[in-house]
Amino acid sequence: VLESLIHSIEYYSMQEYIAELIKEIPYGLKNYPYWLERLVNRIFNDEAYLMEFKKNMHLIPQEDMIQLLDLVAKESEHHQGLCNELKKELLETAEN
């Protein structure tokens, strides 16, 4: 089911996809964290999607974004460095 969902939502434009996903992150962390992690993992594997995500990640409440990045880092060793980099950017932005 998850793979079918992923392929269905990827037909939307990158901007629409990222905007809608970002809106769902707080709810998704509580109700479907595994699916959310898989969706974000795919975003992190595509440079264009990752750049769009980074441009909009400030729209996510900081505590939810950190929780999401911790989840992705836990589930994907490959993305641990990226998650740490994004957390650092979030914290630096919050300080300014």
C-alpha positions in Angstrom: 0.0 0.0 0.0 2.8 2.5 0.9 4.6 2.0 -2.4 1.3 2.6 -4.3 0.7 5.8 -2.3 4.2 7.0 -2.9 3.9 6.5 -6.7 0.5 8.2 -6.7 1.6 11.4 -4.8 4.8 11.7 -6.8 2.6 12.7 -9.8 2.0 16.1 -8.2 4.4 18.9 -8.9 7.4 19.0 -6.6 6.2 22.2 -5.0 2.7 20.8 -4.3 4.1 17.6 -3.0 6.5 19.2 -0.6 4.0 21.9 0.6 1.4 19.2 1.4 3.9 16.9 3.1 5.1 19.7 5.3 1.6 20.5 6.4 1.1 16.9 7.5 4.4 16.4 9.4 3.1 17.2 12.9 0.1 15.0 12.4 2.1 12.3 10.6 4.7 12.1 13.4 1.9 11.1 15.8 -0.2 8.9 13.6 2.0 7.4 10.8 5.6 8.0 11.6 6.9 5.0 9.5 5.2 6.2 6.4 6.3 9.7 7.0 9.9 8.6 7.4 9.7 6.7 4.1 8.4 9.7 2.3 11.0 12.0 3.7 13.7 9.4 3.0 12.7 9.5 -0.7 12.9 13.3 -0.7 16.4 13.2 0.8 17.5 10.9 -2.0 16.6 13.5 -4.7 18.6 16.7 -4.9 15.9 18.8 -6.3 13.3 17.6 -3.8 15.8 18.0 -1.0 16.5 21.6 -2.0 12.7 22.4 -2.1 12.3 20.7 1.3 15.2 22.8 2.8 13.6 26.0 1.5 10.4 25.2 3.3 11.5 23.4 6.4 11.2 26.5 8.5 7.4 26.2 8.0 7.5 23.1 10.2 7.4 23.7 14.0 11.0 23.3 15.1 10.3 20.6 17.7 8.5 18.5 15.0 11.2 19.0 12.5 13.9 17.9 15.0 11.7 14.8 15.9 11.4 14.0 12.2 15.1 14.4 11.5 15.9 12.1 14.5 13.5 9.5 13.1 15.0 9.6 9.7 18.5 9.4 11.1 17.5 6.5 13.3 16.0 4.6 10.3 18.5 5.6 7.7 22.2 5.5 8.5 22.8 6.9 5.0 21.0 10.1 6.0 22.5 10.7 9.5 24.9 13.3 8.3 22.3 15.2 6.3 19.9 15.1 9.3 22.6 16.5 11.6 23.3 19.3 9.0 19.6 20.2 8.8 19.2 20.2 12.6 22.2 22.6 12.8 20.7 24.9 10.2 17.4 24.9 12.1 19.1 25.8 15.4 21.3 28.5 13.8 18.2 30.0 12.2 16.3 29.9 15.5 19.2 31.8 17.2 19.2 34.6 14.7 
